[in-house]
């Protein structure tokens, strides 16, 4: 490449006969800039649509997981409560209205002895008018461990009619003991 000086300016010539590099660079930059703008827009659209699709897929998966988890938990919980109610009815049917503490303790053991291995706390008033609490696991379930709101719900007397055959209902509360979620039914 040689340089020649013209009146007041410098011109660049290529020895291979190509256009001067001063003009070539702007044309290449212009083409590259146009190409980058087109590619950049296309790239941005692809990235945005990809992110939208990824967000929608993750959201749909999360919602499906949450719904399935709740369905399985509800189904399992209802089966356990049904089993507990049956065990409770079978074990307390023969109890007198005011059982002795030993009778209450035997009923608690019978309820807990099923395949589910329940921890049971039965509360009653014995023949002498004293409160009696019979538990199958003194470390896990005590009268002090039953929340006041659950006690209040259990003690609530409802009117008996054709749609409600019992004055008292079975209530339960889900709680976490260590790393294990548990349900605490509270029959009365």
C-alpha positions, 0 to 999 in steps of 0.5 A: 500500500502506498500513500500519496499526498494530494492537495491538503489531504492524504489518500490511501490506495491499495496495490491490489486495485481494491477501493481505498480502505477508508471507504470500505470500513464504513460500508462494512460497518454499515452492513454489519450494523444493519445485520446486527440490528436485524439479528439483534431484534430477531435474537431479542424476540427469540429470547423473550418468547423463550423466557415467556415459554419457560416462565409459563412452563415453570408456573404450570408445573408448580401449580400442578404440583401444588394441586396434586400434593393437596389432593393426595394430602386431602385423600390420605387425611380423609382416609385416616380420619374415617379410620380413626372415627370407626376405631373411636366408635368401636372402642367407646361404644361400650363405655358408660356415660361417666367412665372410670379413668381405667376404662377410659385408659383401656379405650384409649389403648384400643383406639391407638392399637390399630394399624395407624398407631395413633397417639390418643388422648381421651378426656372425661369426667368420672363417676366422682365428678373428677376430670380424667385424661387418658393418653397413650403417649405422655411424651407426645400428647398431653392435655396441656398440648391441646390448643384452646381453640381446639378444646373450644371446638370440641366442647361446642354443643350443636343442635341435633337434627336430621342433618346433624345426628351428633351434638359433638363433632370430630375436630382435628388440627394439623401440626408439625412434630419435628420433621413429621406433619401430623393431624391431631383429631380431637373427638368428644 
